[in-house]
Amino acid sequence: MPAPYSDDLRERVIGRVEGGASRRETAEHFEISASAAIKWRKRFEETGDFGAKPSGGSVSPLEKHAPELLALIAEARDMTLDEIVVAARKRGIACSRTALWRFLDRHNITHKKNSARRRTGAARRGAGTPTLGPKPGPA
């Protein structure tokens, strides 16, 4: 999403409209959309403010249950995401696997299987053939 227009530009647009120019002429002069000039002037008339409205900042519904969810995760660290979702739903907390994953990410909790359960990985290549010249190092 693009950044909002500066307050300086908004102030100049409103000042020019108050000086007698039409909103559409002003928009053309400052190379902005006519609807922007119309909305800024209307908002200035109604509230006295012309600054950009705040954007973003949504809060997950799981945040209000954070202490309970964190306690649930702390008591059983080996639960899978799906098991945590089921346990949360039993406690009356509506959540999905994706929402829980994002919640854990925001709280810097990694949720990985323990090392005893890891599968054997693909065969790895060795260190490779040695170089013919001397090792580069500090001079």
Secondary structure, DSSP 8 states (H G I E B T S, - for coil): ------HHHHHHHHHHHHTT--HHHHHHHHT--HHHHHHHHHHHHHHS--S---------GGGGGHHHHHHHHHH-TT--HHHHHHHHHHTT----HHHHHHHHHHTT------GGG---------S----SS------
